[in-house]
């Protein structure tokens, strides 16, 4: 996943609504996507990708995501596919064709709901999903039992009525491609500092890492915005009007690792495999948005789309 995050120039950009006032969003399911069943054998841990195109024929303004994962599912991330081609709909592979994605939504509990708030003048926030948008689920499966499991993921998108005013929100994501954790290392810190989109107001912040991580955090200069010691279920920091967070300095994201488990005798690099690789990502929703934005740290240099 060294090329994993941000080549977003092809993303369709829509202006944000400027109407004041708001109405309660309707709970209308715009589409539902369910992944192909994957058979997970006893003791198996694996990462799979399921490829699809969204079924909508018109632009959607999604104000809520709801996901459900069957037993055996550890976490899922919905990535948009922003460049090149991808396998036919319904294909499941070992994420070999994942390309250059940007995360749209993620879940680490069996049932999860993310409902977007209103902005600072009361207008509903929403993500834009273009028609027939290419994407995939990255699904991490673990079967700790003694019988095979058939596992899958279902994602529902709830959209606003076409006539309803909205302000566009989108993801600001980061990725560190410079991870190299030595064998048997403990308390090994990997951090990166990059710029943030000017004028961005954040309403949520979290992190994503794999099983060697013992702590993750996100800072605004010296101000701690988010910290977790649970790589599996890191949680989320959220802000609501009028207290949305605007960065005063640069974003720093940091992960601390103990390489003392099943990979202890190897040097762990960044990558997609939750079993053998690591990640250190900060992810947060911001507005007003003109598309997904973020930064990759690679070779000691920030590569950002702001």
Steps between C-alpha positions, in 0.01 A plus 500: 500500500797728448302695242188470700350836571488811307474563132168679510511737204246282319244540778181679395468829687169663587453834668356514850150629560490836665136510609446566869263292705459125492248221492523162667647257242274221385608142576491379141728214396657603170685173446614185678817307415572154642833330441536147369526242779856400591564167673736546796650180636565441874807695616522693172574872481479664160431826317277500192373767261155498341454721191182674385346803338230695679156447341388865507429667166494853642727690737421416863550710811559238769434617856528163677680166461388180672710183488457145626772235517436131563702302761860454388524860374751711688473826308409640160596812308309630199746647251417699190696393192630820349717388213545227245280196471388243752378139478137421406233564761484223758868406473672403825881490514793553738492874428745461213297732276429764764677779306499855639204532736370752749294383800135606504368315805627242749366283781655291775187375676237250375235773463600861451319819402654834406246783471646832388425814704397843376755772432550816704193670350273197527528359146523121468842357414517232230751307291466495123487163321512528122305258277648155443794580727772233511598380845581205719479370854824402669393234751715358779379160619603300806351161591598424859254210523523135406241493218505670158325838467336654195561874540371807318448876533190707423506879456195725467514860375232746611458801270335840524214594268641669186340832591640519853777749575828354617862582569750255360713307747775258409788306640843639581723193517869443561736210436860432602694304238823521704411236760787262576474334841811299596476144632420479872458880525294638788360849552602575140346829383421595142375855446441744218405868480328660201285797406120505523247646257469872573169594662400138562264441792522146639207324664667163562847349538630146541791274405563165335786260570565126518570254781854610589369845602470570872409871469386744233454875517428813297625846600453859390846632575533409868123469558382140533186445292470123514671214680427129525671193642267257322602435139193281442240749622670841522179699527438850367526857625209712380423872501169678447401861433623744605811309607624341177878466494709719268871421496719780629819321399580183308353154548728246666397136511701245695485128568694305765578134434615190689630241255489206740227281354482271198710740291772554763782358288427718197526867405144618456426736212190695406241314297147365477540170683368525855692179571852593382505877427428817692318825442499836672211713382306799629151537357253778559197658336522871418295774332448702287644245260586505132581130499708258709835636610804383693870423519742213451837500675747328267878521499484755778295737285131595518302445183174683557184590313362803683 
